[in-house]
Every structure is written in structure tokens, then in C-alpha cells.
Amino acid sequence: MFQNALDWLVGPANNFIWTYILIGLLLAAGVYFTIRTKFVQVRLFREMFRLIVEKKEGNDGVSPFQAFTISAASRVGTGNVAGVALAIGIGGPGAVFWMWIIAIIGMATAFIESTLAQVYKVKDGETFRGGPAYYMQKALGKRNLGIAFAILLTLCFGFIFNAVQSNTISQSFMNVFGIPDWGVGLGLVVLTAIIIFGGVQRIVKVTQTIVPVMAVFYILVALFIVVMNITQVPAMFMLIVEHAFGIKEIAGGGIGMAIMQGVRRGLFSNEAGMGSVPNAAATANVSHPAKQGLVQSLGVFFDTIIICSATAFIILLGGLYQSGETDGILLTQASMAVHVGAWAPYFIAVAIMFFAFSSVIGNYYYGETNIEFIHAGRGWKVLYQILVLGMVFFGAVAKVQVVWDMADLFMGVMAILNLIVILLLGKVAFQVLDDFTAQRRQGKNPVFKAESIPGLKGAECWEETPTDPEDRLRG
């Protein structure tokens, strides 16, 4: 009864938001930011790799790579394995093409929002924090809007998205190992509790270990499968392009479904423009805001063009995507089994466990930093932690479709709000980028000062005489 009511409410809202608002807004914002930054994702692509290994400035905060792994922990999850399969199962091979498009232009959007998060970050003891809620208040003077976004993000990532992650782990383990969903849920609750009660440094240690190891291993297996089927690769790319633009798809309405699924699952996976990654970007201690903007732009490429493509190739080369199986993780497991045999489902189950569990940890941190923005007391933080554990268990035992639909709805509302705000604040990020590139042309290691941009306010971490960040937030 409860799930039927949710289906009735969530379905129409999703269709309206995604069909009439979000897809057009995402594409328009991405193209606009790409043009205004002079294709930053292309011309500074090599620079991104140099910056990701740069050491942090001073002792406070985290390094660029550690901030990258916190965001990657949230990005690299079920969207890369189950979400891609869901997109192909519903939208066909053409969905992969549109997933690539939203990622390429989304790299510019990711640069803008993460650069803004760095500009308007605040000092919190020995760490930094920031994100859309912070730049909504400090740049626009709209604290109530920031609070609304903080609540929305906490509900979306701390609760709904974590339910999605545990749901996929539960499905996978039930299918492969026969473990009941409630048993998987309890195990996840225990593991999550051990880490989230240990603070941000424990979160950093876990994510910087899990994410690179599992991602590299997963990519190597996918590369092995591609090499095994190298003669079919040209036909696979033709299949993707034909289904993205084919006459048959246009006549049958399939192109609309391909675009819808590609954009939805692409955004769920790489989070470009959603307003989530800036919360991780703000934690980095760098000499210039644009540095972390470029690092997080690379994160979109890594997530979608590399890892999501790996899953797509496994599925398309397996040839099972027309079987009618749209439950995501099961299609991925079956497709890999076609290539490498009976051990494939076990590998996917373990991979999704690490990917999705790291996302649970990253998602939790996003909610925590936004609760701190609201200035909720210690009791509210503990309540949040308990509710996160409850949603992890709920997701493990819930029906799959209603969890994904709720994720789409919350993700859509968040993205619309954040995109409107960064479009309003884009001028600041453009000026920061110009300052960065000007210093690079002079052969300098770019160092940012708030005074470099006339009229810039609320950037106390970059002022020569910093103000108390708590005074700024209260004001």
C-alpha cells in the first residue's frame, strides 16, 4: 500500500521534472559553461592530471587527491555498474552515447561548481567545509535557500542514495550467494557505523584505499573482455551511434528514451551539476580554487568515460541487453558471465560491494557537512547518523524500482536548484579561471587572493586578513 502510494506520487513528478525541465537545463548549462570557459575540459585536460597528485598547502584540510577520492567514493557506485545496465536495458545502446555527451559537457559544469565551493569554503578547526549551501548564503546572501538545499542534499544523499546503494548490494548478494536481504542489511549497518562514527579522517582513509584499487581492477577486467572481443568493437560503436540517432529510433520514440536514460543515469553516476561533489571539493587545501575545480572535472571523466564505459562495453559485447532484464545488476552479472564464465557473478558481487559501500561513506559525509552548515547541535548529528543506518537497512529490503524512482526525484530537484545558482554565480568562477591561466602562462604556481577579483565578498579563506567564518555564516 505504502509503495503503491509512492509510485503514484513519484512517477508523475519524475516525468515532469526530467522531461520538461532538467534535461534541457543540464545541456544548456553545460554548453554555456563549456563556451564561457573556452572548453576548459579540453584545453586544461593535461593540467588536471598534474594537479591531482599535487601536495596540499600546509597541515590543515586534505590533499587534492584525498578530496578527489571522497567525491569518487560517492560517484563510483551502483550508477557505474547497475545504473548503466538499467539505462541500456530501458533506453537501448543509444543511451550510452548520451551518457558520454552529458559527461563531456558536464566536466565544465563540475569545474564551475567545485571552483565556487573552494572560493566560498570556510575553516572548521583543522579542516575546511563548503558546498552549494555555503555559496548560496555567502555569494547570494540567501541563507534560507542554503538551508533548504542543505536539507534536500541530506535527505537525498544521506538517506535516498544510500538506500539505492544498499539495495544494489542486497540484490547482488542474494542472487550470487543466497544471503537474505535482511542479513545483508544488518552487515552493511555494522560496517557503516564503524566508519561514520570515526570522523572525516577515517572516511578519507577508507575511500582513498577502496576506490582506486577496485576501480583499477574493474577496468582491467573490462579491458580484458574488450581485447577478447576486439573484432566486435567497431560494430559495437556503430550500434551505439545508430541507436542514438537512428531513423528507426526516432520514428518509434526510442531516441527520447535513450536520451532520457542516458542523461538520468549519467547524472546519477557522475553528479555533475547536482551540487554534491562541491562538498568534497571544499575540503581540499590548495593554493588556488581553480585547482580543485580542475581535479573534480577530471572526476567526471574518470567516472563516466572510463568506468561507466567499461560496464557498457561488457553488456553490449555480451549481447544480452535485449533479454528484457532491466534490473541493472543482474544484467551486468549475466553479461560478464558470457565473457569469462561462472566466476563473473561473484566478481561483480564483490565489486559492487566495494563500489556501493564506498558511496555510502561518501554520501554520508555530504549530509554531515550540510548539517554542520545549518548549525544543528550534536544531538542532530547523532540522529542523522542513526537515520542513515536505518536507510541503509531499508534499502537492502525494499523493492528496487521505488528506490531508484525516489533517487531520480530528489536528484532532479537538487540539480535544478544548484544549476540555477551556479548560472548566477558563473562570472566569479570565470574570473578565477582567468586568474589561474594568467599565472600559469607566466610560469608561476598559481596562488589566489580574494583581492584579485574586484568586489569579491565572502571568500575569507582567500583574504590576506581572514574573518571569522562563523561570523560570516551567522551574518
C-alpha positions, 0 to 999 in steps of 0.5 A: 500500500505504502509503495503503491502510494509512492509510485503514484506520487513519484512517477508523475513528478519524475516525468515532469521534472526530467522531461520538461525541465532538467534535461534541457537545463543540464545541456544548456548549462553545460554548453554555456559553461563549456563556451564561457570557459573556452572548453576548459575540459579540453584545453586544461585536460593535461593540467588536471592530471598534474594537479591531482597528485599535487601536495596540499598547502600546509597541515590543515584540510586534505590533499587534492587527491584525498578530496578527489577520492571522497567525491569518487567514493560517492560517484563510483557506485551502483550508477557505474555498474547497475545504473548503466545496465538499467539505462541500456536495458530501458533506453537501448545502446543509444543511451550510452552515447548520451551518457558520454555527451552529458559527461563531456559537457558536464566536466565544465559544469563540475569545474564551475561548481567545485571552483565556487565551493573552494572560493566560498569554503570556510575553516572548521578547526583543522579542516575546511567545509563548503558546498552549494549551501555555503555559496548560496548564503555567502555569494547570494546572501540567501541563507534560507535557500542554503538551508533548504538545499542543505536539507534536500542534499541530506535527505537525498544523499544521506538517506535516498542514495544510500538506500539505492546503494544498499539495495544494489548490494542486497540484490547482488548478494542474494542472487550470487550467494543466497544471503537474505536481504535482511542479513545483508542489511544488518552487515552493511549497518555494522560496517557503516557505523564503524566508519561514520562514527570515526570522523572525516579522517577515517572516511578519507582513509577508507575511500582513498584505499577502496576506490582506486584499487577496485576501480583499477581492477574493474577496468582491467577486467573490462579491458580484458573482455574488450581485447577478447572481443576486439573484432566486435568493437567497431560494430559495437560503436556503430550500434551505439551511434545508430541507436542514438540517432537512428531513423528507426529510433526516432520514428518509434520514440526510442531516441527520447528514451535513450536520451532520457536514460542516458542523461538520468543515469549519467547524472546519477553516476557522475553528479555533475551539476547536482551540487554534491561533489562541491562538498568534497571539493571544499575540503581540499587545501590548495593554493588556488580554487581553480585547482580543485575545480580542475581535479573534480572535472577530471572526476567526471571523466574518470567516472563516466568515460572510463568506468561507466564505459567499461560496464557498457562495453561488457553488456553490449559485447555480451549481447544480452541487453535485449533479454528484457532484464532491466534490473541493472545488476543482474544484467551486468552479472549475466553479461560478464558471465558470457565473457569469462564464465561462472566466476563473473557473478561473484566478481561483480558481487564483490565489486559492487560491494566495494563500489556501493559501500564506498558511496555510502561513506561518501554520501554520508559525509555530504549530509554531515557537512550540510548539517554542520552548515545549518548549525544543528547541535550534536544531538542532530548529528547523532540522529542523522547518523542513526537515520542513515543506518536505518536507510541503509537497512531499508534499502537492502529490503525494499523493492528496487524500482521505488528506490531508484524512482525516489533517487531520480526525484530528489536528484532532479530537484537538487540539480535544478536548484544548484544549476540555477545558482551556479548560472548566477554565480558563473562570472566569479568562477570565470574570473578565477579561471582567468586568474589561474591561466594568467599565472600559469602562462607566466610560469608561476604556481598559481596562488589566489587572493580574494583581492584579485577579483574586484568586489569579491565578498565572502571568500575569507579563506582567500583574504590576506586578513581572514574573518571569522567564518562563523561570523560570516555564516551567522551574518 
